[in-house]
Structures are given as C-alpha cells and as structure tokens.
C-alpha cells in the first residue's frame, strides 16, 4: 500500500499559543501500525529539527518569505497542496470551504442586495492574524480554491480580502525565485 502526503485543513483544537503540527499516518486503523511510515516521519522530523547534524531544515528567517493562507477546498486541500509542494512556500492556516459558513444575501428583482451573512469573515480574519503572528515579517498571501465557491461567495471573499489589504495570489505567485 502506498501513502501520499496531504495537508489537512484547520479544523480543531486544542487552542495553543505556540505553532503546532499534527502528524498522522493514514486515516484508518489499517495504516496506524505501519512502522515503515512511522520511521519515515521520524526521520523527516529528526533531520528537519536539526538533531542529526545541527542544521535544521526550514528555519524561519522572517525575511519577507511567502506564506500561504489557503481558503476553500475540501478537508485535504489538494489545490493548496499543489502549491505547497513547491520549494520555498510556508504554510499558514488552511480554511476548507465547509468551515466558512456563508449565508446568501437576499434577492431583490433577481439581484443580490445586502451583505453575505455568516461567520466566514471572522474565520478568515482570525486565521490571517494567527498566520501573520506565526510567521513574523512574512508575506502572507491568500490562495482561493476557485472551484470550491459559487460566484457570489468568491466575489464576497475577494472583496473582503481586498478591504483587509490581504494579498490574493495565484499558484505562480508562490513560486520561489531561484538566483
């Protein structure tokens, strides 16, 4: 059985004031006992933390590096993952579409009138602020999973991000520029 690397959208606590990562092997009991996968994860963490030779991989320098704030998509965020697997991209919060409750504005003569209701603005704001705090000095860029939203939802989110001066990026905006 092969395993694949995925990201999971932000979806549960605990609430911490320290950057935290949950790592799991699969989603069912048949995977949880896989020693080969556990060894691979342990080796990545060991090397990533610099425990082998003292050189940590991925040390945050805070020098304007790009940080992805994913908005939309499903629980495993495949479109955001397509960006993240490229070198040089840090990951902030990932907000799945189902975690952004949006209430359609009322219709008058077949046209929307009024604000889009729901807690979606709060979710985006809190996630953006937490990502900024977790990556001080970083350039937080929102990436929208375009296919996961209806037109009115995408328009509302885009307008809100612009009002909040949150940059919106397309996949190529996250590419690391090699010298």
PyMOL commands that set and color helices and strands:
alter all, ss='L'
color gray80, all
select helices_A, chain A and resi 29-32+35-48+78-84+97-99+120-134+146-148+151-163+171-174
alter helices_A, ss='H'
color red, helices_A
select strands_A, chain A and resi 66-71+90-95+106-108+111-113+139-144+167-168
alter strands_A, ss='S'
color yellow, strands_A
deselect
rebuild
show_as cartoon
